[in-house]
Amino acid sequence: MKNTFEMGATMIQAVALNDEEDTLILLDQTKLPNEKSFLEIKTMKDLWEAIFELKVRGAPAIGIAAAYGLYLGTRESKADTYDALYTDFKKIKAYIGTSRPTAVNLFWALDRMEARFLKEKGKAPQEVKDALKEEAHHIRREDEAVCEAIGEYGLSLLQPGWGILTHCNAGTIATAKYGTALAPIYLGESKRYGFKVYADETRPLLQGARLTAWELKEANVDVTLICDNMASIVMKEGKVQAVLVGCDRVAANGDVANKIGTSGVAILAKHYGIPFYVCAPRSTIDLKTPTGADIHIEQRSAEEISTKWYEKPMAPEGVKVYNPAFDVTDNSLVTALITEKGIVYPPYQENLTKIFE
């Protein structure tokens, strides 16, 4: 897959470790599209807030940031034995894990870092710290390769000139590079497929408007921003031939948790006979979670809906607000799951296990 994504636009790296200074650098996605600024993460509190406040977001990017953060936090430990260092490591891991309960990549990355720690059992603390740094680098590089593979498998399902609708942001800034749901679009652009992308604004945090529309425009992709409640009319008018979305967690039965509003898009796609594809790295597939009903749905603050994006409040003071960050799309609405190991079709309960064999 070498040189698959040769494009005119330079892709931004949203999560990176400054090796010279051993500091974590994050693109502050809350400032987009008006300001392109980067955060220098120096403390675990800084990292926790960056993940919780969606300064770094997108399941793979969260996992990468958590891995680097766990290394940096452990590096600061003054422990002089392996066991004492492990005690500090576990505390840091538990703390980072409280930042975003829904995204399985967060816990996947933290568990993988712990597995590497245990593999170094008995070694001097500095050797263990060096191994953790190496493992975090592996996680980032592997995600880049995963996204590239998802791009190729996804493009095999699409045709030149198609209209593609996407919800939330599953692009290059949500991953190590290329993105998941946007990877087939970037690959298609490099092959001159001429896709026309419709990006839902995606309430309540507007990732589609602030992030997806921004990064696709930066890459010279034909993108049109629409409000969430306009998805039906663009489908009815024949402007959409496929839906591509990312995900934060896939249950063992193929139910998918993604940004709030995804299930509504899937229902519309089913009604209009449009394929609904979920781009899901294996790290987001949680075979230990039986169904979508078992996925914890994060509730966020009322001000994200009532005041956050306005000069003056746009809702009556004191009104009750229900603000779930995610919803669950039933597996019956998912045409296929696109993974780095291939395209998975129903029955998901049976076929998802095969990509882990």
Beta strands, then each sheet from edge to edge (+ up, - down):
strand 1: 15-18
strand 2: 23-27
strand 3: 38-41
strand 4: 163-167
strand 5: 196-200
strand 6: 222-226
strand 7: 242-245
strand 8: 249-251
strand 9: 256-259
strand 10: 276-279
strand 11: 285-286
strand 12: 326-329
strand 13: 336-339
strand 14: 342-344
sheet 1: 1+ 2- 3+
sheet 2: 6+ 5+ 4+ 7+ 10+ 13+ 14-
sheet 3: 11+ 8+ 9- 12+
end
